[in-house]
Amino acid sequence: MYALYVIPGSHACRSAILMLEHKQVPYRRVDVLTLLHPLAVRLHGFDAGGETRIAGTRRTLPIRFGDLLGTVPALACDHERISTNRQIARFLDDRHPEPSLFPADPDQRRAVEEAERWANETLQMAARLIALAWAVRDPAGASRSAADGRMGYLLYRRALTRRLIIPQIGRLFFAADGGAERELLADLPAMLDRIDAWIADGVLGGAQLNAADFMVAPSLALILYRSDALPLFEGRPALELVDRLLPEPA
């Protein structure tokens, strides 16, 4: 059985969960505490998977620290340790070829890998900053909305903990402020247009879901914890993709 180390409500971690569920392989979920997760996974033998993250145009000191130590999602299999969704996807395809996370056709695979790379390098951080900037601006409202949703509660189960700590994560770790929020929300329609175009071309949202689908949908689900973002999604194929993979809780 695999062990998957995750942060509750993390959109990056939900991508790994969706891939494991897609493969229908048994795994044990291990929740780790936000802020302590780089140290926790390093102590369990993981590294940061070689990723270099940027929050907008900045690499804050905490981001540099996390990129040096370790990251989640992190997958343990016997003595192997696999970090980052990109590496987890390829590891799972090697171990469990069907159902595949990538098309067999080389051109189609390149298109899926392009969407996967953009979702990992651009969309994932944009979604994180949109959510964190909201928490900085409205700690109480964001804490209430983060109590439940498409990915469960976000980061912390207790409302007071979310209200006190998540805004500080936004300010100190990711430099999420009002200027970043306005810029990212202005850019969001173009990002959704790009996703809709990939859906129209069959790169995303096909009969056979792929690694890029599992990368894109959780980032959109995170943004949708903000009720004011929903009008930007309404009527779009991108919203249908999120509803397919991560529907609103009943």
C-alpha positions as CSV (number, residue, x, y, z in Angstrom):
1,M,0.0,0.0,0.0
2,Y,1.2,3.5,-0.8
3,A,1.4,6.3,1.7
4,L,0.5,9.8,0.4
5,Y,1.5,12.7,2.5
6,V,-0.8,15.7,2.0
7,I,-2.1,19.0,3.5
8,P,-5.9,19.0,4.0
9,G,-7.6,21.1,1.4
10,S,-4.4,21.6,-0.7
11,H,-5.2,21.8,-4.4
12,A,-1.8,20.4,-5.3
13,C,-2.3,17.5,-3.0
14,R,-5.8,16.8,-4.3
15,S,-4.2,16.3,-7.8
16,A,-2.2,13.4,-6.4
17,I,-5.3,12.0,-4.7
18,L,-7.3,12.1,-7.9
19,M,-4.5,10.3,-9.8
20,L,-4.4,7.5,-7.2
21,E,-8.2,7.2,-7.3
22,H,-8.0,7.1,-11.1
23,K,-5.5,4.2,-10.9
24,Q,-7.7,2.5,-8.3
25,V,-4.7,1.6,-6.2
26,P,-4.9,1.4,-2.4
27,Y,-3.2,4.1,-0.4
28,R,-3.0,5.5,3.1
29,R,-3.5,9.2,3.4
30,V,-1.2,10.9,5.9
31,D,-2.2,14.5,6.8
32,V,0.7,16.8,7.7
33,L,0.4,20.2,9.3
34,T,0.7,23.3,7.1
35,L,3.9,25.3,7.7
36,L,5.6,22.2,9.2
37,H,5.2,20.1,6.1
38,P,8.6,20.8,4.5
39,L,10.4,19.5,7.7
40,A,7.9,16.6,8.1
41,V,8.4,15.2,4.6
42,R,12.2,15.7,4.8
43,L,12.2,13.6,8.0
44,H,10.3,10.9,6.1
45,G,13.0,10.8,3.4
46,F,11.5,13.1,0.7
47,D,13.0,16.1,-1.0
48,A,11.4,19.0,-2.9
49,G,11.4,17.2,-6.2
50,G,13.6,19.8,-7.9
51,E,10.8,22.4,-8.2
52,T,11.5,26.2,-8.0
53,R,8.3,28.1,-7.1
54,I,7.6,31.8,-7.6
55,A,4.8,33.7,-6.0
56,G,3.9,36.2,-8.7
57,T,7.3,37.7,-9.4
58,R,8.9,36.9,-6.1
59,R,10.7,34.0,-4.4
60,T,10.1,34.8,-0.8
61,L,12.4,33.3,1.9
62,P,9.8,30.8,3.1
63,I,9.3,29.6,-0.5
64,R,13.0,29.2,-0.9
65,F,13.2,27.2,2.4
66,G,10.3,24.9,1.3
67,D,11.9,24.3,-2.1
68,L,15.1,23.4,-0.3
69,L,13.6,21.0,2.2
70,G,10.6,19.2,0.9
71,T,7.1,19.5,-0.5
72,V,3.7,17.8,-0.7
73,P,2.2,15.8,-2.2
74,A,4.7,13.1,-1.4
75,L,4.2,9.4,-2.2
76,A,6.0,6.6,-0.4
77,C,6.3,3.2,-1.9
78,D,8.4,0.7,0.0
79,H,11.8,2.4,0.0
80,E,11.0,4.8,-2.9
81,R,10.1,8.4,-2.2
82,I,8.4,10.4,-5.0
83,S,7.7,14.2,-4.7
84,T,5.7,16.5,-6.9
85,N,2.7,15.7,-9.0
86,R,4.7,15.5,-12.2
87,Q,6.9,12.8,-10.8
88,I,4.0,11.0,-9.1
89,A,2.1,10.8,-12.4
90,R,4.9,9.2,-14.2
91,F,5.7,6.8,-11.4
92,L,2.1,5.7,-11.3
93,D,2.0,5.2,-15.0
94,D,5.2,3.1,-14.8
95,R,3.8,0.9,-12.0
96,H,0.1,0.8,-13.1
97,P,-0.1,1.3,-16.9
98,E,-3.9,1.2,-17.1
99,P,-5.8,3.4,-17.0
100,S,-3.0,5.7,-18.3
101,L,-2.5,9.2,-17.2
102,F,-1.2,10.2,-20.6
103,P,-2.3,9.4,-24.2
104,A,-0.4,6.9,-26.2
105,D,-0.3,9.1,-29.3
106,P,2.9,11.2,-29.2
107,D,1.2,14.5,-30.4
108,Q,-1.6,14.1,-28.0
109,R,0.8,13.4,-25.2
110,R,2.8,16.5,-25.9
111,A,-0.4,18.5,-25.8
112,V,-1.4,17.0,-22.4
113,E,2.1,17.6,-21.0
114,E,1.9,21.2,-22.1
115,A,-1.4,21.7,-20.2
116,E,0.0,19.8,-17.2
117,R,3.1,22.0,-17.1
118,W,1.1,25.2,-17.3
119,A,-1.3,24.0,-14.7
120,N,1.6,23.1,-12.4
121,E,3.8,26.2,-13.0
122,T,1.2,28.9,-13.6
123,L,-2.4,28.0,-12.6
124,Q,-1.5,26.3,-9.3
125,M,0.2,29.4,-7.9
126,A,-2.3,31.8,-9.3
127,A,-5.1,29.9,-7.6
128,R,-3.1,29.8,-4.3
129,L,-2.6,33.6,-4.5
130,I,-6.2,34.4,-5.4
131,A,-7.3,32.4,-2.3
132,L,-4.7,33.8,0.0
133,A,-5.1,37.4,-1.0
134,W,-8.8,37.0,-0.2
135,A,-7.9,35.7,3.2
136,V,-5.6,38.6,3.8
137,R,-8.4,41.1,2.8
138,D,-11.3,39.3,4.6
139,P,-10.0,36.9,7.2
140,A,-13.4,36.2,8.8
141,G,-15.3,35.7,5.5
142,A,-12.6,33.5,4.0
143,S,-12.4,31.4,7.1
144,R,-16.2,30.8,7.0
145,S,-16.1,29.8,3.3
146,A,-13.1,27.6,3.8
147,A,-14.9,25.4,6.3
148,D,-16.3,23.1,3.6
149,G,-16.3,22.9,-0.2
150,R,-15.2,20.9,-3.1
151,M,-12.0,19.8,-1.3
152,G,-13.3,19.8,2.2
153,Y,-11.9,22.3,4.7
154,L,-8.9,24.3,3.7
155,L,-5.6,23.8,5.7
156,Y,-7.1,23.9,9.2
157,R,-10.2,22.3,10.6
158,R,-10.8,25.0,13.3
159,A,-12.3,28.3,12.0
160,L,-10.3,30.4,14.4
161,T,-7.0,28.8,13.3
162,R,-7.9,29.5,9.7
163,R,-8.8,33.1,10.5
164,L,-5.6,33.8,12.3
165,I,-3.0,31.8,10.4
166,I,-4.0,31.7,6.8
167,P,-3.8,35.5,6.3
168,Q,-0.3,35.4,7.8
169,I,0.7,32.6,5.3
170,G,-0.6,34.9,2.6
171,R,1.3,37.9,3.7
172,L,4.6,36.4,4.8
173,F,5.0,33.4,2.6
174,F,3.4,34.4,-0.6
175,A,3.3,38.2,-0.6
176,A,-0.4,38.0,-1.4
177,D,-1.8,41.6,-1.2
178,G,-4.6,43.7,-2.8
179,G,-2.5,44.5,-5.8
180,A,-1.7,40.8,-6.5
181,E,-5.4,40.0,-6.0
182,R,-6.6,42.6,-8.5
183,E,-4.1,41.6,-11.1
184,L,-4.8,37.8,-10.8
185,L,-8.6,38.3,-10.9
186,A,-8.1,40.4,-14.0
187,D,-6.0,37.6,-15.6
188,L,-8.5,34.8,-14.6
189,P,-10.8,35.1,-17.6
190,A,-7.8,34.6,-19.9
191,M,-6.7,31.6,-18.0
192,L,-10.2,30.1,-18.2
193,D,-10.3,30.8,-21.9
194,R,-7.1,28.8,-22.2
195,I,-8.6,25.9,-20.3
196,D,-11.8,26.1,-22.4
197,A,-9.8,26.0,-25.6
198,W,-8.0,22.8,-24.4
199,I,-11.3,21.3,-23.6
200,A,-12.6,22.1,-27.1
201,D,-9.5,20.6,-28.6
202,G,-9.9,17.4,-26.5
203,V,-6.7,17.9,-24.5
204,L,-8.8,18.2,-21.3
205,G,-12.2,16.8,-20.3
206,G,-12.2,13.8,-22.7
207,A,-13.7,10.4,-22.1
208,Q,-10.4,9.3,-20.7
209,L,-9.2,11.7,-18.1
210,N,-5.5,12.5,-17.9
211,A,-2.8,14.0,-15.7
212,A,-3.6,17.5,-16.9
213,D,-7.3,17.2,-16.0
214,F,-6.2,16.2,-12.5
215,M,-3.9,19.2,-12.2
216,V,-6.3,21.8,-13.6
217,A,-9.5,20.9,-11.7
218,P,-8.3,21.3,-8.1
219,S,-6.8,24.7,-8.8
220,L,-10.2,25.8,-10.2
221,A,-11.9,24.2,-7.2
222,L,-9.8,26.3,-4.9
223,I,-10.7,29.5,-6.6
224,L,-14.4,28.5,-6.4
225,Y,-14.3,28.7,-2.6
226,R,-14.7,32.4,-3.3
227,S,-18.3,33.0,-4.2
228,D,-17.4,36.2,-6.0
229,A,-15.4,34.2,-8.5
230,L,-18.4,32.0,-9.6
231,P,-19.7,34.5,-12.2
232,L,-16.4,34.3,-14.1
233,F,-17.0,30.5,-14.4
234,E,-20.7,30.3,-15.2
235,G,-21.5,28.7,-18.5
236,R,-17.9,27.7,-19.2
237,P,-16.6,24.2,-20.0
238,A,-14.0,24.8,-17.3
239,L,-16.7,24.8,-14.7
240,E,-18.1,21.5,-16.1
241,L,-14.7,20.0,-15.7
242,V,-14.5,21.0,-12.0
243,D,-18.1,19.7,-11.5
244,R,-17.1,16.4,-13.1
245,L,-14.1,15.8,-10.9
246,L,-14.8,17.8,-7.7
247,P,-18.5,18.5,-7.4
248,E,-20.0,20.7,-4.8
249,P,-20.7,18.8,-1.6
250,A,-24.3,17.8,-1.2
